[in-house]
Amino acid sequence: QVQLVESGGGLVQPGGSLRLSCAASGSIFRLYRMGWYRQAPGKQRELVADITSGGSTNYADSVKGRFTISRENAKNTVYLQMNSLKFEDTAVYYCNARHTIWGDSWGQGTQVTVSS
């Protein structure tokens, strides 16, 4: 498994931007599918975006056109650029690393609050 540490969360006004980062340990980061999930109070955790080891991306409909996931394998880091933030984007955002053999790893989460 890999250890994941998220950063970049905070308080932002509607329409603003944030970039989340997730730093991973280990030398096999490039082999993992990486994802960002979020969980709002009283709601289930949901997939926001993911990116395969080959760089293919997938987004939840609610964030398409506003969020961009990317990875930098040389730095063992995955990013989530969030633009045009809305009140409903408020949640704890979690980084996930997944591999068919080595399983799932989760970060501790970072709070994103969109408020005026």
C-alpha positions in Angstrom: 0.0 0.0 0.0 0.9 3.6 -0.3 0.6 6.4 2.2 -1.3 9.5 1.0 -1.2 13.0 2.3 -3.6 15.6 1.0 -3.1 19.4 1.1 -4.6 22.5 -0.4 -8.1 22.7 1.1 -9.5 25.8 2.7 -12.2 28.4 2.6 -13.1 30.0 -0.8 -15.9 32.2 -2.1 -18.3 30.9 -4.7 -16.7 31.2 -8.1 -13.3 30.9 -6.7 -10.6 28.2 -7.2 -8.5 25.8 -5.2 -5.9 23.2 -6.1 -5.7 20.1 -4.0 -2.5 18.0 -3.9 -2.0 14.4 -2.8 1.5 13.2 -2.2 2.1 9.5 -2.2 4.9 7.4 -0.7 6.6 4.6 -2.6 8.2 4.1 -6.0 5.2 2.4 -7.6 2.9 5.4 -7.6 2.8 5.4 -11.3 1.1 2.0 -11.4 -1.9 3.1 -9.3 -5.2 4.5 -10.4 -5.6 7.7 -8.4 -8.9 9.3 -7.5 -10.4 12.2 -5.6 -13.6 11.5 -3.5 -15.6 13.8 -1.4 -18.0 13.5 1.5 -20.4 16.2 2.6 -22.1 16.1 6.0 -24.9 13.6 6.0 -24.0 12.3 2.6 -22.2 9.3 1.3 -18.7 9.5 -0.1 -18.7 10.0 -3.8 -16.2 9.9 -6.6 -15.2 13.3 -7.9 -12.6 12.3 -10.5 -10.0 9.7 -11.2 -7.0 9.1 -13.4 -5.6 5.8 -14.6 -1.9 4.9 -14.7 -2.1 5.6 -18.4 -3.6 9.1 -17.8 -7.2 8.5 -18.8 -9.6 10.6 -16.7 -13.1 10.3 -15.5 -15.3 13.0 -13.8 -18.5 13.1 -11.9 -21.2 15.0 -14.0 -21.4 17.6 -11.2 -17.8 18.7 -11.7 -17.3 18.2 -15.5 -15.9 21.4 -17.0 -14.9 22.9 -13.7 -12.5 20.4 -12.1 -9.3 18.9 -13.6 -7.4 15.9 -12.3 -3.8 15.4 -13.2 -0.8 13.4 -12.0 2.9 14.0 -11.9 4.5 10.6 -11.5 8.0 12.1 -11.1 6.7 13.8 -7.9 4.4 11.0 -6.8 1.6 13.5 -6.7 -1.9 13.8 -8.0 -3.7 17.2 -8.2 -7.3 18.3 -8.4 -7.7 21.8 -9.8 -11.1 23.1 -8.8 -12.5 26.2 -10.6 -15.9 27.9 -10.5 -16.5 26.5 -7.0 -20.1 26.2 -5.8 -21.7 26.0 -2.3 -22.4 22.4 -3.0 -18.7 21.6 -3.5 -18.3 21.9 0.2 -17.0 18.6 1.6 -14.1 16.8 2.9 -12.0 15.7 -0.1 -10.1 12.4 0.1 -7.3 11.1 -2.1 -7.5 7.4 -3.1 -4.9 5.1 -4.6 -6.2 1.8 -6.1 -4.6 -1.2 -7.7 -6.1 -4.5 -8.6 -3.5 -6.4 -6.7 -2.4 -4.1 -3.9 -5.8 -2.8 -3.0 -7.0 0.6 -1.8 -5.3 3.3 0.2 -6.9 6.6 1.5 -5.6 9.9 2.7 -6.8 11.6 5.8 -8.9 14.1 4.0 -8.8 17.9 3.5 -11.7 20.2 4.1 -13.0 22.4 1.3 -15.6 25.1 2.3 -17.3 27.3 -0.3 -18.9 30.2 1.5 -19.6 33.9 1.0 
